[in-house]
Amino acid sequence: MNSKNSKNILISGASLAGPALAYWLTRSGHRVTVVERAPALREGGQAVDFRGDAHMTMLKRMGILEEIRRWQTAPGPLEIIDGTGATKVSLPASFAGGTVEIARGDLSRLLYTLTKDRAEYIFDGSIATLTETADGVDITLDSGRKGTYDLVIGADGLHSNVRRLAFGPEDDYVKSSGYYVALYSVPDLLNPVERTVIYSEPGRGAAVHAAPEGGGVTLVFTSPPLAYHHRDIAHQKQLVAKACAGMGWEVPTHLKALDGSNTFYFDSISMVHMDHYTKGRVALVGDAGYGATMGGMGAGMSLIASYVLAGELAAADGDHEAAFAAYETAIRPYAKACQRIAGNAGGFFAPKTRRGITIRDAAYRILTTKVLIRLLNNLTTKAANAIKLKNYPL
């Protein structure tokens, strides 16, 4: 890219999409600053997987596929069990783990290491004000630091601050499914072989992952809207304990580990729906523009969307209006395909009725027969492959 067309770009969010976008933008000669609300990289979190040709192509172009393989987890089968612990249905490892799987925290650290010497990172900071002018976007951080940027990119997740400031209130775009999810680590959940089991009651479900190096618990439940502050972890844990009290199987034992866990995530299972992912000099990438809390292959989507956005900027030689229009055209069908996969995440873990549990079990029992197992694998990779990646001049 001609140096006169290089941009001064601010990215909000340093999880996955932000550093991935920083990687491609700095390769194109842009000056990039990444601001992150958290005081440091977020550790822990559920494993994320990549599957299908589009995902693998993306990882190869970034040059990180072999590094991910060195850090990859080894997912075992996913088993749906009854209250006695007996297996009702066993789903293959590829259903949950894809072609390659890695802990979210490890992937985040890998992407940060790849870009920390190319881009400026500001941790423990957030955008307080955002004002677009004819020449750029004036930004004030909550620390008081001010700056003017050619472009601002929101890569700050489902509850995007950039989306709120540039597009409007969160309630206009984030739609809840009526389910909530909590994830937390349990270091003494040890098992020689990776194994995940799912236990369900009407409207409540628990997924327990045991591994040689420790495991984790995922709790899913239905509820009317809950009031809580996103930083009040103690209150969130109380809400989870109350919602899951009295569950059968081994859930009471796993609930006892909730208070002592130092990695905890809680949120509604929601989805972002927007007519446009860009506005003026502002663009949204990944979960901020078209994400789902779980089940929508968010990691793969975020990395691919970051590549497409940076690629279209390079192809347009820095003309952000043309680039943003091309980015929306390219990524919208892909985003919708991924969201369709995520649409029943809560219902899979916790069908609302006993009949719903019976129907889920029967459906997956049929899908895991030898005749249909290939169809099941195709269903889990079809959305991941729903885009043809261009060879951009990066």
Wavefront OBJ file of the C-alpha trace (Angstrom):
o trace
v 0.000 0.000 0.000
v 1.215 3.507 -0.811
v 2.344 5.185 2.430
v 0.146 8.198 1.752
v -2.890 5.885 1.929
v -1.913 4.222 5.203
v -4.355 4.894 8.009
v -4.159 5.603 11.717
v -6.609 3.011 13.045
v -7.977 2.393 16.539
v -9.270 -1.089 17.379
v -11.367 -1.680 20.497
v -10.916 -5.199 21.859
v -7.855 -7.427 22.355
v -9.426 -10.883 22.518
v -9.339 -12.601 19.102
v -10.728 -10.375 16.340
v -8.788 -7.294 17.496
v -5.273 -8.783 17.404
v -6.085 -10.737 14.215
v -7.152 -7.514 12.524
v -4.074 -5.723 13.884
v -1.905 -8.423 12.289
v -3.286 -7.862 8.801
v -3.571 -4.071 9.058
v 0.026 -3.611 10.168
v 1.168 -5.888 7.334
v -0.565 -3.436 4.993
v 1.331 -0.481 6.436
v -1.387 0.948 8.684
v -0.615 2.372 12.134
v -2.699 0.468 14.681
v -3.625 1.045 18.325
v -5.588 -1.606 20.238
v -7.440 -0.578 23.396
v -8.705 -3.250 25.787
v -10.992 -2.788 28.802
v -9.407 -5.632 30.784
v -6.136 -4.968 32.654
v -4.431 -7.877 30.847
v -5.118 -10.624 28.338
v -8.090 -12.709 29.400
v -7.034 -16.176 30.478
v -9.200 -19.276 30.513
v -12.457 -19.552 28.643
v -13.852 -22.473 26.717
v -11.913 -24.176 23.956
v -12.452 -22.835 20.428
v -12.215 -24.930 17.292
v -11.510 -24.532 13.613
v -12.932 -26.764 10.898
v -13.302 -26.899 7.155
v -11.233 -25.560 4.258
v -11.967 -21.870 4.878
v -10.777 -22.031 8.497
v -7.669 -24.035 7.617
v -6.803 -21.689 4.743
v -7.152 -18.729 7.091
v -4.819 -20.212 9.706
v -2.238 -21.102 7.058
v -2.281 -17.594 5.599
v -1.697 -16.166 9.061
v 1.134 -18.637 9.547
v -0.243 -19.894 12.862
v -1.672 -23.315 12.040
v 1.391 -25.247 13.198
v 1.622 -23.171 16.376
v -2.031 -23.897 17.131
v -1.364 -27.597 16.595
v 1.428 -27.418 19.178
v -1.008 -25.964 21.713
v -4.103 -27.867 20.641
v -6.324 -29.733 23.027
v -7.335 -33.314 22.275
v -11.145 -33.342 22.474
v -12.799 -36.659 23.170
v -16.370 -37.690 22.507
v -19.292 -35.646 23.787
v -21.676 -37.887 25.715
v -25.255 -37.105 26.699
v -25.955 -38.869 30.008
v -28.889 -39.532 32.323
v -29.136 -38.885 36.051
v -27.169 -42.028 36.890
v -24.273 -41.051 34.637
v -25.127 -43.688 32.022
v -24.482 -42.634 28.412
v -27.599 -42.141 26.280
v -25.915 -40.723 23.154
v -22.241 -40.402 22.196
v -21.266 -37.715 19.674
v -17.895 -37.916 17.888
v -14.998 -35.692 18.940
v -15.203 -33.795 15.642
v -18.725 -32.578 16.505
v -17.414 -30.381 19.316
v -13.708 -30.132 18.543
v -13.553 -29.613 14.786
v -10.294 -30.235 12.906
v -8.147 -28.487 15.497
v -9.090 -27.105 18.919
v -7.238 -24.739 21.260
v -8.042 -23.045 24.562
v -9.322 -19.515 23.956
v -6.751 -18.062 26.344
v -3.895 -19.777 24.490
v -5.149 -18.493 21.128
v -5.522 -14.965 22.503
v -1.937 -15.067 23.804
v -0.671 -16.369 20.462
v -2.336 -13.548 18.504
v -1.096 -10.933 20.965
v 2.487 -12.228 20.757
v 2.225 -12.072 16.965
v 1.274 -8.376 17.025
v 2.597 -6.745 20.222
v 5.677 -5.359 18.457
v 3.684 -4.162 15.430
v 0.779 -2.387 17.158
v 0.378 -0.299 20.301
v -1.702 -2.002 23.010
v -3.467 -0.050 25.760
v -4.831 -2.285 28.524
v -7.230 -1.247 31.288
v -8.740 1.351 28.976
v -11.986 1.983 27.167
v -13.413 4.497 24.704
v -15.461 7.104 26.588
v -16.436 9.381 23.687
v -16.440 8.953 19.930
v -17.133 11.866 17.577
v -16.813 11.601 13.808
v -15.704 14.674 11.853
v -15.011 15.325 8.195
v -11.362 14.365 8.672
v -11.485 11.513 11.178
v -12.844 10.240 14.465
v -12.046 12.103 17.682
v -11.648 9.702 20.588
v -11.407 10.183 24.333
v -10.463 7.214 26.487
v -11.751 6.861 30.034
v -8.203 7.653 31.189
v -8.517 11.089 29.585
v -6.189 10.315 26.700
v -7.369 11.895 23.443
v -6.621 11.096 19.834
v -7.889 11.404 16.287
v -8.011 8.329 14.070
v -8.853 7.778 10.439
v -10.904 4.685 11.292
v -12.284 3.037 14.445
v -13.022 -0.681 14.529
v -15.185 -2.341 17.156
v -13.811 -5.824 17.859
v -15.091 -5.711 21.416
v -17.546 -8.558 21.532
v -21.239 -9.105 22.026
v -21.571 -6.121 24.386
v -19.551 -3.816 22.146
v -18.802 -0.355 23.471
v -18.050 0.910 19.954
v -21.423 -0.336 18.701
v -23.192 1.453 21.540
v -21.359 4.743 20.898
v -21.599 4.721 17.107
v -24.811 2.829 16.333
v -27.038 3.105 19.394
v -28.234 1.223 22.500
v -27.405 -2.448 22.910
v -31.066 -3.414 23.242
v -31.601 -2.352 19.620
v -29.268 -5.067 18.356
v -28.668 -7.806 20.947
v -31.535 -10.282 21.187
v -31.649 -12.800 24.042
v -32.750 -16.408 23.566
v -34.084 -16.636 27.120
v -31.115 -18.784 28.180
v -28.082 -17.919 30.316
v -24.694 -19.627 30.411
v -21.916 -19.808 32.988
v -18.461 -21.298 32.417
v -15.779 -21.835 35.030
v -12.630 -23.891 35.489
v -12.273 -26.719 37.982
v -8.565 -27.696 38.260
v -9.206 -31.039 39.979
v -11.544 -32.302 37.246
v -8.841 -34.692 36.050
v -9.282 -37.567 33.621
v -6.627 -39.478 31.644
v -8.638 -38.948 28.441
v -10.474 -35.793 27.363
v -14.207 -36.321 27.883
v -17.249 -34.074 27.966
v -20.619 -35.148 29.328
v -23.925 -33.294 29.182
v -26.679 -33.769 31.731
v -30.040 -32.086 31.126
v -33.221 -31.394 33.046
v -36.120 -29.309 31.717
v -34.733 -25.797 31.272
v -31.365 -26.599 32.893
v -28.244 -28.341 31.706
v -24.669 -29.023 32.788
v -21.697 -29.877 30.571
v -18.640 -31.146 32.409
v -15.299 -31.391 30.648
v -12.588 -33.491 32.275
v -9.023 -33.636 30.974
v -5.515 -34.695 32.113
v -4.614 -31.096 33.019
v -7.921 -30.153 34.644
v -11.372 -29.340 33.357
v -14.325 -27.047 33.465
v -18.064 -26.787 33.887
v -20.677 -25.153 31.668
v -24.107 -24.465 33.173
v -27.040 -23.425 30.993
v -30.508 -22.443 32.205
v -33.642 -20.626 31.120
v -34.728 -17.507 32.978
v -36.638 -14.270 32.605
v -34.258 -11.293 32.168
v -31.792 -11.075 35.073
v -30.467 -7.808 36.474
v -26.746 -7.788 37.240
v -23.637 -5.688 36.653
v -21.179 -7.195 34.194
v -18.289 -6.692 36.639
v -20.061 -8.009 39.757
v -18.766 -11.582 39.566
v -19.876 -12.479 43.111
v -23.503 -11.586 42.321
v -23.365 -13.487 39.019
v -22.146 -16.613 40.824
v -25.046 -16.274 43.267
v -27.499 -16.100 40.367
v -26.024 -19.235 38.828
v -26.031 -21.169 42.110
v -29.671 -20.234 42.705
v -30.776 -21.129 39.178
v -29.075 -24.548 39.300
v -29.881 -25.463 42.901
v -31.456 -28.896 43.301
v -30.213 -30.317 40.009
v -29.472 -34.024 39.915
v -26.487 -36.138 38.883
v -23.191 -34.598 40.145
v -24.210 -30.964 39.637
v -24.349 -30.130 43.400
v -20.693 -31.181 43.709
v -19.675 -29.043 40.742
v -21.600 -26.071 42.125
v -19.405 -26.206 45.242
v -16.405 -25.391 43.043
v -18.085 -22.257 41.698
v -16.998 -19.856 44.450
v -13.344 -20.879 44.332
v -12.929 -20.747 40.559
v -10.726 -17.874 39.363
v -11.877 -18.100 35.745
v -15.580 -17.375 35.398
v -17.765 -16.192 32.536
v -21.474 -15.442 32.668
v -23.846 -13.984 30.096
v -27.180 -14.369 28.395
v -27.160 -16.579 25.320
v -27.845 -13.867 22.792
v -27.311 -12.959 19.182
v -26.455 -9.664 17.443
v -28.636 -8.640 14.510
v -27.718 -5.515 12.510
v -28.707 -4.136 9.108
v -25.230 -2.617 8.664
v -21.836 -3.400 10.170
v -20.305 -0.063 9.189
v -21.219 3.569 9.663
v -19.084 6.427 8.383
v -15.545 5.759 9.590
v -16.581 3.067 12.074
v -16.809 -0.678 11.413
v -17.684 -3.704 13.535
v -15.930 -7.022 13.172
v -16.700 -10.432 14.686
v -19.048 -10.770 17.644
v -19.584 -7.006 17.909
v -21.453 -6.956 14.598
v -22.888 -10.444 14.136
v -21.916 -12.644 17.038
v -23.609 -15.251 19.168
v -22.764 -16.085 22.767
v -21.987 -19.721 21.950
v -22.192 -22.225 19.136
v -21.606 -19.837 16.225
v -17.956 -20.707 15.540
v -17.041 -17.233 16.748
v -13.269 -17.748 16.706
v -13.123 -18.860 13.091
v -15.607 -16.206 12.046
v -13.649 -13.462 13.840
v -10.355 -14.379 12.201
v -11.905 -14.664 8.749
v -13.843 -11.391 9.120
v -10.661 -9.603 10.246
v -8.833 -10.872 7.158
v -11.689 -9.778 4.878
v -11.918 -6.282 6.382
v -8.161 -5.703 6.185
v -8.074 -7.228 2.713
v -10.810 -4.995 1.352
v -9.006 -1.924 2.741
v -5.870 -3.043 0.924
v -7.777 -3.782 -2.297
v -9.385 -0.332 -2.160
v -5.982 1.288 -1.545
v -7.232 2.826 1.688
v -10.607 4.087 0.389
v -12.609 3.131 3.475
v -16.019 3.804 1.930
v -15.412 1.350 -0.913
v -13.693 -1.101 1.427
v -16.464 -1.046 4.021
v -19.128 -1.657 1.353
v -17.178 -4.610 -0.052
v -16.584 -5.982 3.457
v -20.315 -5.936 4.246
v -21.142 -7.671 0.940
v -18.561 -10.391 1.555
v -19.138 -11.084 5.227
v -22.921 -10.817 5.674
v -23.847 -14.197 4.115
v -21.062 -15.850 6.098
v -22.171 -14.240 9.348
v -25.752 -15.364 8.791
v -24.655 -18.939 8.084
v -22.688 -19.065 11.339
v -25.580 -17.588 13.296
v -27.958 -20.242 11.977
v -25.713 -22.891 13.530
v -25.772 -21.002 16.856
v -29.530 -20.522 16.942
v -30.288 -23.563 19.112
v -27.283 -23.564 21.457
v -29.355 -23.122 24.621
v -31.926 -25.660 23.530
v -29.255 -28.254 22.822
v -27.822 -28.081 26.344
v -31.123 -27.569 28.158
v -34.352 -28.377 26.293
v -37.249 -26.687 28.063
v -39.373 -29.818 28.566
v -38.842 -33.529 29.221
v -40.360 -34.214 25.812
v -37.797 -31.831 24.323
v -34.977 -33.783 25.989
v -36.382 -37.030 24.600
v -36.638 -35.576 21.095
v -33.066 -34.188 21.240
v -31.675 -37.536 22.374
v -33.555 -39.440 19.697
v -32.462 -37.047 16.950
v -28.775 -37.247 17.825
v -28.966 -40.997 18.368
v -30.138 -41.301 14.753
v -27.531 -38.826 13.471
v -24.702 -40.786 15.063
v -25.531 -44.045 13.284
v -22.955 -45.168 10.704
v -25.240 -44.185 7.847
v -25.683 -40.572 8.997
v -22.440 -39.786 10.832
v -21.024 -38.135 7.700
v -24.128 -35.947 7.485
v -23.575 -34.861 11.109
v -19.987 -33.881 10.357
v -21.096 -32.024 7.221
v -23.657 -30.076 9.241
v -20.934 -28.837 11.597
v -18.586 -27.732 8.781
v -21.034 -26.346 6.215
v -21.301 -22.940 7.891
v -17.539 -22.719 8.441
v -17.030 -23.129 4.685
v -19.759 -20.676 3.642
v -17.257 -18.171 2.239
v -14.686 -18.206 -0.553
v -11.606 -16.353 0.622
v -10.046 -13.922 -1.835
v -6.306 -13.512 -2.255
v -5.988 -9.936 -1.069
v -2.866 -7.778 -1.673
v -1.725 -7.974 1.934
l 1 2 3 4 5 6 7 8 9 10 11 12 13 14 15 16 17 18 19 20 21 22 23 24 25 26 27 28 29 30 31 32 33 34 35 36 37 38 39 40 41 42 43 44 45 46 47 48 49 50 51 52 53 54 55 56 57 58 59 60 61 62 63 64 65 66 67 68 69 70 71 72 73 74 75 76 77 78 79 80 81 82 83 84 85 86 87 88 89 90 91 92 93 94 95 96 97 98 99 100 101 102 103 104 105 106 107 108 109 110 111 112 113 114 115 116 117 118 119 120 121 122 123 124 125 126 127 128 129 130 131 132 133 134 135 136 137 138 139 140 141 142 143 144 145 146 147 148 149 150 151 152 153 154 155 156 157 158 159 160 161 162 163 164 165 166 167 168 169 170 171 172 173 174 175 176 177 178 179 180 181 182 183 184 185 186 187 188 189 190 191 192 193 194 195 196 197 198 199 200 201 202 203 204 205 206 207 208 209 210 211 212 213 214 215 216 217 218 219 220 221 222 223 224 225 226 227 228 229 230 231 232 233 234 235 236 237 238 239 240 241 242 243 244 245 246 247 248 249 250 251 252 253 254 255 256 257 258 259 260 261 262 263 264 265 266 267 268 269 270 271 272 273 274 275 276 277 278 279 280 281 282 283 284 285 286 287 288 289 290 291 292 293 294 295 296 297 298 299 300 301 302 303 304 305 306 307 308 309 310 311 312 313 314 315 316 317 318 319 320 321 322 323 324 325 326 327 328 329 330 331 332 333 334 335 336 337 338 339 340 341 342 343 344 345 346 347 348 349 350 351 352 353 354 355 356 357 358 359 360 361 362 363 364 365 366 367 368 369 370 371 372 373 374 375 376 377 378 379 380 381 382 383 384 385 386 387 388 389 390 391 392 393 394
